[in-house]
Amino acid sequence: MSAVSRANWQIHFCVILWGFTAILGKLISLGTLALVWWRMLLVTGALVLVPRFWRGLSKLPPRMIAIYAGIGMVVALHWLAFYGSIRLANASVAATCLAMSPVFLAFIEPFLVGRRFDMRELLFGVACIPGVALVVGGTPTEMRLGIVVGVFGALLVSIFASLNKRFIGNSDALAVTGLEIGAGLLLMTVISTVMSPDTVFVLPSVRDAWLLAVLAMGCTLLPFALSLAALRHVSAFSTAIALNMEPVYAIVMAIVLLGEQRELSPSFYLGVVIVVSAVFLHPWLVRPANDAATADLPDPDKNG
């Protein structure tokens, strides 16, 4: 199997795993801060036991260590917004907001990665507006704040995804993963100490502990490292098509496993169709303008 084919399979596998993050976030009873803190703690704790992490870390210059640490703090804030959106609304709403990240990416990536701005991408952003309006209109009033927080989380995705694409280079994926998650853990520790130490730094229940372990190992560490490694080989077209499926998977699973369709009106799902359709059409129609070798899209989600 070629490196490109293997990378594409890796991305598709990661997307399926990321689709479960919203569901697990809904099932875990911890508060948002505690959930993110424990998720990052478990991933960091696992990586520091891996010799390859330390070997990769020793090869990184101080400048790159600082850059990856900064990116990791943005990742942590994204997770805080993503799970906050789930708490304030539900998993379907949070996943739909995540579908907005390619729209933000169209504006942010040219500045951070150094490619030309494509006016057609602006048109796709505008095309999403009716869908977003239907999503908001089809959501109960008490969930509207969850939409705002979720859209902010999508903006953060576009920022750290672009930065990861720009700086990943030949750095070891496990070393980068450990640095970013570890730096995010440090930030979450500071925030938790100031805001809610009594609710964050407590042992979770047995049920939550098992769900956290699945979230940390199966839906964070594994896809995070795999996606960073795949970034060296996947094209913009292949990556965008695969990653656009994450909200779809998450919404379907939320309906099947959580019965969330009872909380949302048909106009919400019509809005989802419009947003996801625009995001899907984007790579098909703008592909000729972006050379796959020089304009690869970064990995937006690490997802959820």
JOWO-V369088 format. One line per field, one symbol per residue. phi: phi as a letter, one per 30 degrees, with the letter a starting at -180 (. if undefined). burial: b if it has 9 or more other ideal C-beta (glycine too) atoms within 8 Angstrom, else e. Layout:
BEGIN
phi=???
burial=???
END
This chain:
BEGIN
phi=.dddddddddddddddddddddddddddddddedddddeddddddddddcededddddcddeddedddddddddedddddddddddddbaddddddedddddddddcdeeddcjcddcddddddddddeedddddddcceedcdddddddddddddedddddddddcdhcddddddedddddddddddddddddcaddccdbdddeddddddddddddcbddddddddddedbddedddddddddeddedddddddccidddcbdedddddedddddddddedddceddcdedcbeddddbggf
burial=eeebebbbbbbbbbbbbbbbbbbbbbebebbbbbbbbbbbbbbbebbbebebbbbbbeebeeebbebbbbbbbbbbbbbbbbbbbbbbbbbbbbbbbbbbbbbbbbbbbbebbebeebebbbebbebbebbbbbbbbbbeeebbbbbebbbbbbbbbbbbbbbbbbbbeebbbbbbbbbbbbbbbebbbebbeeebeeebeeebeeebbebbbbbbbbbbbbbbbbbbbbbeebbbbbbbbbbbbbbbbbbebbbeebebeeebeebbbbbbbbbbbbbbbbbeebbeebebeebbbbbbbbbb
END
